[in-house]
Amino acid sequence: MNKTSAVIQRLTQLLDERKLTINALSIRAGVTQSTVNDIFTGKTSNPGLSTLKKLCDGLDVSVRTFFNAPLFDDLEQEVK
């Protein structure tokens, strides 16, 4: 799994747990819906830390909690 897929899966998991839509997340996080949509479609493959922090805030989780999920354990190495 690559990092983009892992971020999308984790966001989806947290949205499902909280019964939130992408639109609700964008409003809560103060991030434009187009930015959030671009992340979910993979158009933005490397969202910045600032954007991820805002999304985490909108989901009421810390950045540490966001990345503390098994799907981040075995990411493909990007530097070879």
DOKEBA-726023 format. One record per residue (C-alpha): x, y, z. Coordinates in nm, 4 decimals. Example, Ala and Ser with C-alpha at 12.3 -4.5 7.8 and 13.67 -1.06 7.14 Angstrom:
! residues 2
        xx        yy        zz
    1.2300   -0.4500    0.7800
    1.3670   -0.1060    0.7140
//
This chain:
! residues 80
        xx        yy        zz
    0.0000    0.0000    0.0000
    0.1240    0.3491   -0.0730
    0.0888    0.6542    0.1510
   -0.1871    0.8133   -0.0553
   -0.4055    0.5030   -0.0262
   -0.3300    0.4762    0.3439
   -0.4295    0.8393    0.4099
   -0.7529    0.7950    0.2124
   -0.8375    0.4723    0.3961
   -0.7671    0.6288    0.7348
   -0.9768    0.9361    0.6582
   -1.2593    0.7130    0.5359
   -1.2367    0.5023    0.8512
   -1.2553    0.8069    1.0772
   -1.5418    0.9591    0.8760
   -1.7361    0.6325    0.9025
   -1.6739    0.6062    1.2773
   -1.8030    0.9599    1.3260
   -2.0822    0.9292    1.0691
   -1.9535    1.2370    0.8868
   -1.9551    1.3214    0.5184
   -1.6681    1.4714    0.3247
   -1.8642    1.7955    0.3119
   -1.9127    1.7982    0.6895
   -1.5406    1.7347    0.7386
   -1.4433    2.0181    0.5068
   -1.6677    2.2578    0.7005
   -1.5474    2.1400    1.0428
   -1.1825    2.1500    0.9339
   -1.1982    2.4817    0.7502
   -1.0599    2.3197    0.4358
   -1.2269    2.3728    0.1000
   -1.4414    2.0884   -0.0257
   -1.2389    2.0792   -0.3476
   -0.9190    2.0211   -0.1485
   -1.0773    1.7375    0.0481
   -1.2241    1.5889   -0.2715
   -0.8810    1.6079   -0.4367
   -0.7332    1.4100   -0.1471
   -1.0042    1.1434   -0.1660
   -0.9766    1.1038   -0.5432
   -0.5977    1.0877   -0.5310
   -0.5594    1.4047   -0.7379
   -0.3623    1.5435   -0.4442
   -0.1218    1.2641   -0.3592
    0.0744    1.4568   -0.0987
   -0.1461    1.6789    0.1194
    0.0591    1.9117    0.3336
    0.0972    1.8693    0.7063
   -0.1038    2.1858    0.7622
   -0.3977    2.0414    0.5694
   -0.3724    1.7064    0.7467
   -0.3611    1.8850    1.0832
   -0.6781    2.0762    0.9973
   -0.8498    1.7544    0.8901
   -0.7425    1.5862    1.2128
   -0.8809    1.8816    1.4082
   -1.2078    1.8470    1.2174
   -1.2166    1.4787    1.3097
   -1.1253    1.5499    1.6746
   -0.8109    1.3375    1.6620
   -0.4461    1.4240    1.7062
   -0.2013    1.3810    1.4213
   -0.0363    1.1091    1.6311
   -0.3667    0.9237    1.6613
   -0.4313    0.9643    1.2889
   -0.1039    0.7935    1.1969
   -0.1211    0.5400    1.4806
   -0.3081    0.2865    1.2693
   -0.1877   -0.0513    1.1402
   -0.2316    0.0486    0.7766
    0.0671    0.2842    0.8098
    0.2949    0.0082    0.9409
    0.3899   -0.1467    0.6081
    0.3929    0.1405    0.3610
    0.6018    0.1023    0.0489
    0.9412    0.2639    0.0786
    0.9484    0.5742   -0.1384
    1.3223    0.6446   -0.1347
    1.5318    0.3701   -0.2870
//
